[in-house]
Amino acid sequence: MKLHRNLVFAVVDALNLIFNEGEYADKVVEKVLKHDKRWGARDRGFIAETTYDMVRWKRLYSEIADVKVPFSRADCFRLFTVWAVLRGIPLPDWKQLEPAPTRRIKGRVDELSKIRKYRESVPDWLDELGEKALGEDLWTKELAALNLQAEVVLRANTLKTTKDNLRKTLLAENIESDPIKGYPTALKLRERGNVFTTEAFKNGFFEVQDASSQLVAPFLEVSPGQLVIDTCAGAGGKTLHLAALMENKGQLIAMDIYANKLHELKRRAKRDGAFNIETRTIDTTKVIKKLHGRADRVLIDAPCSGLGVLRRNPDAKWK
């Protein structure tokens, strides 16, 4: 692989925003990818995947590079050097990249890999909490699984299309996908890619939603015409699924304590053509009391530790 200066610099810019400015990785990647309209799919893929990879293994890489937060720009380049050496990628002769001590880097990896919190790249508090809750053996397996790259799974929006038609539409845009047995509206991408730039996404034909998450809405057994309440809706992944199952008929009330998340839900609902959704911010107990005894179904996807998101949002470990 040949490294290109503008792509590497984009990764370094992204790391600075994520680690030093506290911005969220997904928003940062989205922002950085807009820097140069000439970048093709492969260029964008390199920036996104490399950024996420370095965020995921931040602790291991920073120990090897002997740097600490807040990272200077030079520190970010040292982290990149470690990333490149561990993947056997030749480093170009740039002034920003110091000569790579390949033998020392590989030696440090061998040494640190014997210690779980470095090998799996997690903060001390998380490693201690996980072992206490699950026991050493199960926590070790769980951590390894959380560091695997997340698959991209879509949910066909049945308000606008079917799973089979969505698959054909994506294929026309050179995106291959496969159905998942036991998941009526799910498609798994064969290769990771930015699906948010596709016409299928802009037209509201699908939402990105993990397969396990797609099992929740059907469990409520909703029917068109019912009054359904999603009490902790967030940005509305399950709310939108419920709207599709209700065929846009009836009333679907999406609630959350965060108004900005509900604003995002409104935007997604408009794209999806889901018109039976009403959002309500929980700013007092009155909002809940007014609905007492009225609902046909209530979904309470209560906030939890959030550790299950680490595969998709590895920066959560450091926040």
C-alpha positions in Angstrom: 0.0 0.0 0.0 1.3 3.5 -0.9 0.5 6.2 1.6 -0.8 9.5 0.2 0.0 12.7 2.1 -3.4 14.3 2.0 -5.1 11.2 3.2 -2.7 10.7 6.1 -3.0 14.3 7.1 -6.8 14.0 7.1 -6.5 11.1 9.5 -4.2 13.1 11.8 -6.7 16.0 11.7 -9.5 13.6 12.7 -7.5 12.2 15.6 -6.9 15.7 17.0 -10.6 16.5 16.9 -11.6 13.2 18.5 -8.9 12.9 21.2 -8.1 16.5 22.0 -11.4 18.3 21.3 -13.7 15.6 22.5 -15.7 15.4 19.3 -17.5 12.2 18.3 -15.7 10.0 15.9 -18.7 9.5 13.5 -19.3 13.3 13.2 -15.5 13.9 12.8 -15.2 11.4 10.0 -18.2 12.9 8.3 -16.7 16.4 8.6 -13.2 15.4 7.4 -14.5 13.5 4.4 -15.8 16.8 3.1 -12.4 18.4 2.9 -11.7 17.3 -0.7 -14.5 16.5 -3.2 -11.9 14.8 -5.4 -11.5 11.9 -3.0 -12.9 8.6 -4.3 -14.5 5.7 -2.5 -11.1 4.1 -1.8 -9.7 7.4 -0.4 -12.7 7.9 1.8 -12.6 4.3 3.0 -8.9 4.7 4.0 -9.6 7.8 6.0 -12.7 6.4 7.8 -11.3 2.9 8.5 -7.9 4.1 9.6 -9.3 6.7 11.9 -11.7 4.2 13.5 -8.8 1.7 13.8 -6.6 4.1 15.6 -9.4 5.2 17.9 -10.1 1.6 18.7 -6.5 0.8 19.6 -5.6 4.2 21.1 -4.3 2.8 24.4 -2.1 0.2 22.9 -0.7 2.5 20.3 -0.1 5.4 22.7 1.8 3.0 25.1 4.0 1.9 22.2 4.6 5.4 21.0 5.1 6.7 24.5 2.7 9.6 24.1 -0.1 10.9 26.3 -3.3 13.0 25.9 -3.5 15.8 24.9 -1.7 14.6 21.8 0.4 17.1 19.9 0.3 16.9 16.1 3.7 15.2 16.3 2.2 12.7 18.7 -0.6 11.9 16.3 2.0 11.2 13.6 3.8 8.9 16.0 0.5 7.0 16.6 0.2 6.7 12.8 3.7 5.4 12.5 2.8 2.6 15.0 -0.4 1.8 13.0 1.6 1.6 9.7 4.4 -0.5 11.1 2.0 -3.1 12.7 0.4 -3.5 9.3 3.6 -3.8 7.4 3.0 -0.6 5.4 6.2 1.2 4.2 6.5 4.7 5.5 7.3 7.5 3.1 10.2 9.9 3.7 8.2 12.8 5.1 9.5 15.2 7.7 6.4 14.6 9.8 7.2 10.9 10.1 10.2 10.0 12.2 12.2 6.9 11.2 10.2 4.0 12.4 11.9 1.8 15.1 10.2 -1.3 13.7 12.0 -3.8 15.9 11.2 -1.8 19.1 7.5 -1.3 18.1 7.0 -5.1 17.4 8.8 -5.9 20.6 6.5 -3.6 22.6 3.5 -5.2 21.1 4.6 -8.6 22.1 5.3 -7.3 25.6 2.0 -5.4 26.1 -0.2 -8.1 24.5 0.4 -10.2 27.6 -1.7 -7.6 29.6 -5.4 -7.6 28.7 -6.1 -3.9 29.2 -3.3 -3.0 26.7 -4.0 -5.9 24.4 -7.7 -5.0 24.1 -7.0 -1.3 24.5 -9.4 -0.3 27.2 -9.1 2.1 30.2 -8.3 0.7 33.7 -11.8 1.5 35.1 -13.5 -0.4 32.2 -11.3 -3.4 32.5 -11.9 -3.6 36.3 -15.6 -3.1 35.9 -16.0 -5.8 33.3 -14.0 -8.4 35.2 -16.0 -7.7 38.3 -19.3 -8.0 36.5 -18.6 -11.0 34.2 -15.6 -12.8 35.7 -12.2 -13.0 34.1 -12.8 -15.6 31.4 -16.1 -14.2 30.0 -14.9 -10.6 30.2 -11.8 -11.5 28.2 -13.9 -13.1 25.5 -16.4 -10.2 25.5 -13.6 -7.6 25.2 -12.1 -9.4 22.2 -15.6 -9.5 20.5 -16.1 -5.8 21.2 -12.9 -5.0 19.3 -14.1 -6.7 16.1 -15.2 -4.4 13.4 -18.9 -4.1 13.3 -20.8 -5.4 10.3 -23.0 -3.0 8.4 -26.6 -4.1 8.6 -29.6 -2.3 7.0 -33.3 -2.4 7.7 -35.4 -2.0 4.6 -38.0 0.7 5.2 -41.2 -1.1 4.3 -43.1 2.3 4.0 -41.2 2.8 0.8 -39.8 -0.5 -0.5 -39.3 -4.2 0.2 -36.1 -6.0 1.2 -35.8 -7.6 -2.2 -36.3 -4.3 -4.0 -33.8 -2.6 -1.7 -31.2 -5.3 -2.5 -31.7 -4.7 -6.2 -31.5 -0.9 -5.8 -28.3 -1.2 -3.9 -26.8 -3.6 -6.4 -27.5 -1.0 -9.1 -25.2 1.3 -7.0 -22.5 -1.4 -6.8 -23.3 -2.3 -3.2 -23.8 -6.1 -2.6 -25.8 -7.3 0.3 -27.3 -10.5 1.6 -30.4 -11.3 3.7 -30.0 -12.6 7.2 -32.0 -15.6 8.2 -34.6 -14.9 10.8 -34.6 -11.1 10.2 -37.5 -10.2 7.8 -36.2 -6.8 6.7 -32.4 -7.0 7.3 -29.6 -6.9 4.7 -26.0 -7.3 5.6 -23.4 -5.6 3.4 -20.8 -7.9 1.9 -18.2 -5.1 2.2 -18.2 -2.1 4.4 -19.0 1.1 2.6 -20.5 4.6 3.0 -24.1 3.9 2.3 -25.2 7.4 3.4 -24.2 8.8 0.0 -26.5 6.4 -2.0 -29.7 7.4 -3.7 -31.4 4.6 -1.8 -30.5 6.3 1.5 -31.5 9.8 0.3 -34.8 8.4 -0.8 -35.5 6.8 2.6 -35.4 3.2 1.5 -33.4 2.0 4.5 -32.0 2.7 7.9 -28.7 1.4 9.3 -29.7 -0.7 12.3 -28.0 -3.7 13.9 -29.7 -7.0 13.4 -30.4 -7.6 17.1 -32.0 -4.2 17.3 -34.4 -5.1 14.5 -36.0 -7.8 16.7 -37.3 -5.4 19.3 -40.1 -3.6 17.4 -41.8 -6.8 16.1 -41.8 -8.1 19.7 -44.4 -5.5 20.6 -46.8 -6.9 18.0 -48.2 -3.5 17.1 -51.1 -3.0 14.7 -52.1 -0.1 12.5 -54.4 2.4 14.4 -52.9 1.8 17.9 -51.4 4.3 20.2 -47.8 3.3 20.8 -45.3 5.1 23.0 -41.5 4.8 22.7 -40.4 6.2 26.0 -36.6 6.4 25.5 -36.6 7.0 21.7 -33.3 8.7 21.2 -32.7 9.3 17.6 -35.5 6.9 16.8 -34.1 3.7 15.2 -36.8 1.6 16.9 -39.4 4.3 16.6 -39.0 4.3 12.8 -39.3 0.5 12.7 -42.5 0.7 14.7 -43.9 3.3 12.3 -43.3 1.0 9.4 -45.0 -1.9 11.2 -48.0 0.3 12.0 -48.1 1.2 8.3 -48.2 4.9 9.2 -51.6 4.4 10.8 -52.4 5.3 14.4 -50.3 7.5 16.8 -46.7 6.8 17.7 -45.3 9.1 20.4 -41.5 9.2 20.7 -40.2 10.6 24.0 -36.7 11.4 25.3 -35.1 13.7 27.8 -32.8 15.0 25.0 -34.5 17.4 22.6 -31.6 17.3 20.1 -32.0 13.5 19.7 -35.7 14.0 18.9 -34.8 16.6 16.4 -32.7 14.1 14.6 -35.6 11.6 14.7 -37.8 14.2 13.0 -35.3 14.6 10.2 -35.0 10.8 9.8 -38.8 10.4 9.9 -39.3 12.9 7.1 -36.8 11.1 4.9 -38.4 7.7 5.7 -42.0 9.0 5.0 -43.1 8.1 8.5 -45.9 10.6 9.3 -47.6 9.1 12.4 -44.7 10.1 14.7 -45.1 12.8 17.3 -42.1 13.8 19.5 -42.3 15.0 23.1 -39.4 16.0 25.2 -39.5 14.7 28.8 -38.8 18.0 30.6 -41.3 17.4 33.5 -43.2 14.4 35.0 -46.4 15.9 33.6 -45.4 14.7 30.1 -45.6 11.1 31.3 -48.6 11.5 33.6 -50.7 12.8 30.7 -50.3 9.5 28.9 -51.1 7.3 31.9 -53.3 4.4 31.0 -53.8 5.5 27.4 -51.3 3.4 25.4 -51.9 0.1 23.6 -48.1 -0.6 23.7 -45.1 0.9 25.5 -41.5 0.4 24.6 -39.0 1.2 27.3 -35.5 0.7 25.9 -34.0 2.2 29.0 -30.5 3.7 29.0 -27.8 1.2 30.1 -24.0 1.1 30.2 -23.9 1.5 26.4 -20.9 -0.8 26.2 -22.5 -2.7 23.4 -21.8 0.2 21.1 -18.0 -0.1 21.3 -17.8 -2.1 18.1 -19.4 0.6 16.2 -18.3 3.6 18.3 -14.9 2.8 19.8 -14.4 6.4 20.9 -17.0 5.8 23.6 -14.2 4.0 25.6 -12.4 7.2 26.0 -15.4 9.4 26.8 
